[in-house]
């Protein structure tokens, strides 16, 4: 999608991946609400809206990077030994 595509009203198709240039976030186009796009992170999550003028097609590298970031082990870390209140043993 070029700048000339955006000015003539071209809107990305549902299911394509784009980058919201306001924040640099990758999102999949889930639908359109009037002139706005509904975008969702590649691995799911909260949707947000963006105008077609502020998005560009995502590269394969950007899409992969966004998918891997969600699966980071640091985000999935859980305590090994959960703390149990003493009242449970009494």
C-alpha positions as CSV (number, residue, x, y, z in Angstrom):
1,X,0.0,0.0,0.0
2,X,1.5,3.3,-1.1
3,X,0.6,6.8,-0.1
4,X,-1.4,7.2,-3.3
5,X,-3.4,4.0,-2.5
6,X,-4.4,5.6,0.9
7,X,-5.5,8.9,-0.6
8,X,-7.9,7.1,-3.1
9,X,-9.7,5.3,-0.2
10,X,-7.9,2.0,-0.5
11,X,-8.5,0.0,2.7
12,X,-6.6,-3.2,3.6
13,X,-8.6,-6.4,3.3
14,X,-9.8,-8.3,6.4
15,X,-7.2,-10.9,7.5
16,X,-4.2,-9.0,6.3
17,X,-1.4,-7.8,8.7
18,X,-0.5,-4.2,9.0
19,X,1.6,-1.9,11.1
20,X,-0.1,1.0,13.0
21,X,2.5,3.6,12.3
22,X,1.4,5.7,15.3
23,X,2.8,3.2,17.7
24,X,4.7,0.7,15.5
25,X,2.3,-2.1,16.5
26,X,1.5,-5.0,14.2
27,X,-2.2,-5.9,13.9
28,X,-4.4,-8.1,11.8
29,X,-7.3,-6.4,10.2
30,X,-10.4,-7.9,11.8
31,X,-13.0,-5.7,10.1
32,X,-14.1,-2.2,9.3
33,X,-16.3,0.1,11.2
34,X,-17.1,3.1,8.9
35,X,-13.8,4.6,7.9
36,X,-11.8,2.9,10.7
37,X,-10.1,-0.4,10.8
38,X,-10.4,-2.8,13.8
39,X,-6.9,-4.3,14.4
40,X,-5.9,-7.2,16.7
41,X,-2.4,-8.4,17.7
42,X,-1.3,-11.4,15.7
43,X,-1.8,-13.9,18.6
44,X,-5.0,-12.4,19.8
45,X,-5.7,-9.8,22.4
46,X,-7.6,-6.5,22.7
47,X,-8.6,-4.9,19.5
48,X,-7.9,-1.2,18.7
49,X,-9.0,1.1,15.9
50,X,-6.9,2.9,13.3
51,X,-7.6,5.0,10.3
52,X,-6.4,3.5,7.0
53,X,-4.1,6.5,6.5
54,X,-1.9,5.5,9.5
55,X,-1.3,1.8,8.6
56,X,1.1,0.1,6.2
57,X,1.5,-3.5,5.2
58,X,3.5,-5.5,7.8
59,X,6.6,-7.3,6.6
60,X,7.1,-11.0,7.3
61,X,9.8,-10.1,9.8
62,X,7.5,-7.7,11.7
63,X,4.7,-10.2,11.8
64,X,7.0,-13.0,13.1
65,X,8.6,-10.6,15.7
66,X,5.2,-9.7,17.0
67,X,4.1,-13.3,17.3
68,X,7.3,-14.3,19.1
69,X,7.1,-11.4,21.6
70,X,3.7,-12.7,22.8
71,X,5.2,-16.2,23.4
72,X,8.2,-14.9,25.4
73,X,8.9,-17.2,28.4
74,X,9.3,-14.1,30.5
75,X,5.6,-13.3,30.0
76,X,4.6,-16.8,30.9
77,X,6.6,-17.2,34.0
78,X,4.8,-18.7,37.0
79,X,6.1,-19.1,40.6
80,X,7.5,-22.6,41.2
81,X,6.2,-22.9,44.8
82,X,3.0,-20.9,45.3
83,X,2.6,-19.4,48.7
84,X,-0.1,-21.1,50.7
85,X,-1.6,-19.4,53.8
86,X,-0.9,-21.2,57.1
87,X,-4.7,-21.3,57.8
88,X,-5.1,-24.0,55.1
89,X,-2.9,-26.4,57.1
90,X,-4.7,-25.9,60.4
